[in-house]
Amino acid sequence: MAVITITTPLVKDALANLECKVSNRFQSGDHIIITGRVLAATVNGDKKTLLDYEHNIAHWGR
């Protein structure tokens, strides 16, 4: 099976970028909920994850 990717700009300095294709749109009051299928993902291994818990930011795993 071939890997399908789309051409999209990436978010500079992001921990990860996901390339998605819209699967569905659902009307919910005055909002539209959009779901998608991930086609490709890139991860910046130089970045460290953060955890925001009760308004305190801490490094994950510490």
N, C-alpha and C positions, 0 to 999 in steps of 0.2 A: 504494500500500500504506500503510495506517495505521500510525502508530508506536504500539506497545503499551508502556505503562508500568504499573508497579504502585505502590501507595502504601506507602512504607516510610520509617521515620525515617532521616535522614542522620547521619553521624558528624561532629560539630562539629569544625571546624578541620582536617579531613582534606584532603589534596592532591586526592583524587578519591573519588567514591562511585560504586559500580556497583550497579544494580538487576538482579537475576538471578532466573531461574526454574529450579528444579531440573530437570535433564534425566535424570540417572541416579544410582543409589546402588550401590556395589560393596562387598561385604564383603571385608575383607583382614585375616585373623587377628582381632585384637580391635579393629580399626578399621573405620570405614565411610568410604569415599571418596565424596564427593558432587561431581558435576559439574553445571554449570549453563550456561544460555544468557543472555548479557547482553542485557537489554531496553532499558536506558537508562544513560547515564553522564553525570556532571557533574564538571567540573574547576574547582578554585579557582585562578584565574589569579594571585592574589596570593601564593600559596605557591611556594616554590622547592623543587626536588627535591633529595634528598640521596642520596649513594652510600655504602653501608657496605661497605668492602672491607678485609679482614683486620683487623677491629675498629677501623678508622680511619674517621671520618665526614668526608666532603669534599663540597663542592658539585659537582654534576654539571657538566661542561664547563670546570672550572678546572684 
